[in-house]
């Protein structure tokens, strides 16, 4: 039995950091995505949701790790992030939401 996914289930959230903001100058947007999906599915969904043209998708798997916080060890879960390169002249305004 295959589980049906909504197009909004694949892209969890945008990642807004100093590094990702600098990459937005080169038409690159970074998203936290579902671990079960590949580049083609992510490309189709970004194009469908934001109505832009995607030229390239790179994927980075962030591994889970242990971090010490206030003398305690805390497990930080891993995730998959997608670096989506848009066609020149197009952009996504992350401040407005979907």
Backbone bond lengths (Angstrom), bond angles and torsions (degrees), N, CA, C in turn:
res aa  C-N    CA-C-N  psi(-1)  N-CA   C-N-CA  omega(-1)  CA-C   N-CA-C  phi
1 X - - - 1.445 - - 1.521 109.07 -
2 X 1.308 117.33 123.47 1.458 121.23 178.49 1.522 110.19 -94.64
3 X 1.299 114.56 142.04 1.453 120.40 -179.43 1.522 109.21 -86.87
4 X 1.315 117.74 133.21 1.459 122.28 177.54 1.526 108.87 -82.49
5 X 1.330 116.21 133.39 1.449 121.47 179.12 1.518 109.92 -114.60
6 X 1.293 115.71 142.55 1.450 122.97 173.21 1.534 107.66 -80.87
7 X 1.326 119.23 155.53 1.464 119.48 -179.39 1.525 112.13 -64.58
8 X 1.319 117.40 -23.64 1.467 120.31 179.35 1.526 112.63 -82.90
9 X 1.337 118.67 -7.63 1.461 121.42 178.64 1.525 112.06 -79.23
10 X 1.312 118.10 -23.88 1.456 121.41 -174.95 1.523 112.18 -77.20
11 X 1.330 116.70 -37.89 1.459 120.99 179.77 1.527 107.42 -101.85
12 X 1.321 116.61 110.74 1.464 120.96 -174.36 1.526 110.57 -78.40
13 X 1.337 117.11 -53.62 1.462 119.74 -178.63 1.526 109.98 -164.75
14 X 1.323 117.37 157.01 1.470 119.31 171.97 1.529 109.28 -78.27
15 X 1.312 116.05 150.98 1.458 121.14 176.36 1.525 106.98 -103.30
16 X 1.330 116.25 114.98 1.467 121.17 -177.78 1.525 108.06 -112.51
17 X 1.325 115.12 100.53 1.456 122.55 175.73 1.522 107.87 -130.60
18 X 1.310 116.18 178.44 1.463 119.61 178.80 1.530 110.35 -64.36
19 X 1.326 116.26 -41.36 1.463 120.38 -179.78 1.526 111.58 -65.85
20 X 1.336 117.18 -42.56 1.466 119.49 -179.69 1.526 111.43 -69.52
21 X 1.318 117.30 -31.12 1.460 120.52 176.62 1.522 110.36 -67.43
22 X 1.327 117.64 -38.90 1.460 121.04 177.21 1.523 110.95 -66.52
23 X 1.323 117.58 -34.90 1.462 120.44 179.53 1.526 111.82 -74.03
24 X 1.319 117.96 -20.03 1.463 119.69 178.21 1.531 111.40 -67.05
25 X 1.332 117.44 -19.54 1.456 120.73 174.80 1.527 111.51 -68.60
26 X 1.346 116.75 -22.69 1.465 122.00 178.24 1.530 111.07 -101.69
27 X 1.340 117.16 24.60 1.477 124.48 -179.95 1.520 112.72 61.36
28 X 1.339 118.22 34.36 1.450 122.53 177.48 1.525 109.51 -114.20
29 X 1.332 116.22 128.78 1.457 122.47 178.19 1.525 106.80 -119.43
30 X 1.339 117.37 139.16 1.457 121.22 -176.75 1.519 108.99 -111.87
31 X 1.357 115.84 130.33 1.453 122.94 -179.70 1.519 110.36 -125.58
32 X 1.329 115.50 146.23 1.461 121.86 167.56 1.526 105.90 -85.99
33 X 1.333 117.65 125.82 1.461 121.04 -173.44 1.526 110.68 -124.95
34 X 1.325 115.01 165.53 1.447 122.27 178.35 1.529 109.87 -65.24
35 X 1.330 118.16 140.47 1.464 122.31 -175.63 1.526 113.45 -67.61
36 X 1.323 117.92 -19.49 1.463 120.57 -173.16 1.524 114.07 -88.76
37 X 1.312 119.33 -0.14 1.451 120.67 -171.25 1.516 112.36 -112.89
38 X 1.343 114.89 151.86 1.454 121.42 -175.28 1.528 111.08 -104.66
39 X 1.333 115.50 -175.81 1.462 121.29 -175.31 1.525 112.15 -62.81
40 X 1.335 117.48 -41.60 1.465 120.01 -176.86 1.525 111.59 -64.06
41 X 1.332 117.61 -43.18 1.464 120.74 179.53 1.527 111.59 -65.87
42 X 1.327 116.16 -39.74 1.459 120.21 179.30 1.530 110.11 -65.63
43 X 1.336 117.01 -42.20 1.466 121.23 179.29 1.525 110.87 -61.25
44 X 1.335 117.24 -47.10 1.464 121.02 -179.11 1.523 111.27 -61.68
45 X 1.331 116.97 -41.12 1.456 120.44 -177.08 1.520 112.72 -72.62
46 X 1.324 118.48 -38.30 1.464 120.07 177.12 1.522 109.54 -64.39
47 X 1.335 117.11 -41.23 1.462 120.16 178.28 1.522 111.64 -64.45
48 X 1.344 116.62 -37.78 1.460 120.79 -178.10 1.530 111.45 -73.34
49 X 1.332 117.50 -42.33 1.467 121.12 -175.74 1.528 111.33 -73.44
50 X 1.338 117.05 -49.28 1.456 120.82 -171.93 1.531 113.61 -97.53
51 X 1.343 117.49 -6.02 1.472 122.82 178.78 1.536 111.92 56.25
52 X 1.338 115.23 51.46 1.458 122.69 176.32 1.528 108.10 -128.09
53 X 1.326 116.61 170.27 1.456 121.10 178.04 1.530 109.30 -106.02
54 X 1.344 116.57 122.50 1.458 122.89 -177.66 1.526 108.51 -96.46
55 X 1.340 116.97 130.07 1.460 119.87 177.91 1.526 112.03 -96.53
56 X 1.351 117.71 -30.21 1.463 120.21 -175.14 1.521 110.11 -155.62
57 X 1.345 115.62 148.25 1.463 121.38 175.61 1.528 108.34 -132.11
58 X 1.325 116.74 124.81 1.459 122.36 173.64 1.518 108.06 -111.76
59 X 1.347 116.50 143.31 1.462 120.81 -177.47 1.525 109.81 -121.39
60 X 1.341 115.36 136.14 1.460 122.41 176.98 1.522 107.70 -125.55
61 X 1.336 116.71 126.92 1.461 121.42 175.97 1.524 108.79 -95.32
62 X 1.329 116.38 116.30 1.463 121.03 177.42 1.524 107.77 -90.74
63 X 1.320 117.74 122.93 1.455 121.70 -178.29 1.527 110.65 -78.68
64 X 1.330 115.83 154.39 1.460 119.66 175.48 1.524 108.57 -72.26
65 X 1.329 115.76 153.49 1.458 120.24 -176.53 1.521 110.26 -148.18
66 X 1.322 115.55 165.38 1.456 122.93 177.37 1.533 107.74 -103.36
67 X 1.327 115.76 131.29 1.461 121.25 -179.21 1.520 108.60 -125.89
68 X 1.326 117.06 139.73 1.458 121.57 177.86 1.518 109.05 -90.74
69 X 1.340 116.65 120.93 1.451 122.23 178.56 1.522 108.92 -130.14
70 X 1.319 116.78 118.31 1.472 123.14 -179.62 1.525 111.94 52.26
71 X 1.311 116.37 42.69 1.460 120.79 177.00 1.517 114.36 80.68
72 X 1.309 118.25 -0.68 1.461 121.80 178.76 1.523 109.52 -110.87
73 X 1.311 115.43 150.96 1.457 119.82 175.46 1.520 109.02 -94.28
74 X 1.320 115.81 127.14 1.460 122.20 -177.12 1.525 107.86 -121.66
75 X 1.328 116.31 134.67 1.464 119.85 177.51 1.528 109.17 -88.55
76 X 1.326 116.07 126.68 1.464 122.20 176.15 1.524 106.36 -103.00
77 X 1.331 116.33 120.02 1.461 119.36 -174.98 1.521 110.70 -72.52
78 X 1.316 115.25 151.52 1.452 121.54 179.26 1.518 110.94 -82.63
79 X 1.306 115.98 167.11 1.460 121.19 179.31 1.517 108.84 -155.30
80 X 1.322 115.47 171.68 1.456 122.22 177.15 1.517 107.75 -111.70
81 X 1.345 115.79 133.32 1.456 117.88 176.85 1.521 109.22 -122.79
82 X 1.324 114.65 144.69 1.457 121.46 -178.49 1.519 109.08 -115.93
83 X 1.329 115.65 129.85 1.453 121.67 175.03 1.525 106.28 -100.70
84 X 1.328 116.07 109.78 1.457 122.54 -173.64 1.529 108.73 -101.87
85 X 1.335 116.02 122.10 1.462 121.37 177.62 1.519 108.45 -97.69
86 X 1.326 115.95 124.82 1.462 121.79 -178.62 1.523 110.56 -94.48
87 X 1.340 115.35 160.78 1.460 121.11 175.55 1.522 108.82 -64.20
88 X 1.326 115.98 146.24 1.467 120.99 -177.14 1.529 110.35 -58.23
89 X 1.321 116.28 133.13 1.460 121.73 179.71 1.522 113.74 96.07
90 X 1.346 118.34 -10.39 1.455 121.01 178.85 1.522 109.56 -105.43
91 X 1.329 115.93 153.64 1.459 120.08 177.40 1.520 109.76 -152.00
92 X 1.325 114.47 164.79 1.466 122.29 176.85 1.519 107.33 -119.04
93 X 1.328 117.46 125.74 1.456 121.70 177.42 1.522 107.96 -90.44
94 X 1.345 116.58 104.50 1.456 121.61 -175.93 1.520 112.77 -77.88
95 X 1.317 118.27 -11.85 1.454 120.48 -178.00 1.516 112.73 -78.94
96 X 1.346 118.69 -21.08 1.460 120.62 -177.24 1.509 112.58 -84.82
97 X 1.339 118.92 -23.58 1.453 120.98 -176.58 1.516 110.67 84.86
98 X 1.336 115.18 -175.72 1.466 120.31 -176.78 1.512 110.04 -93.25
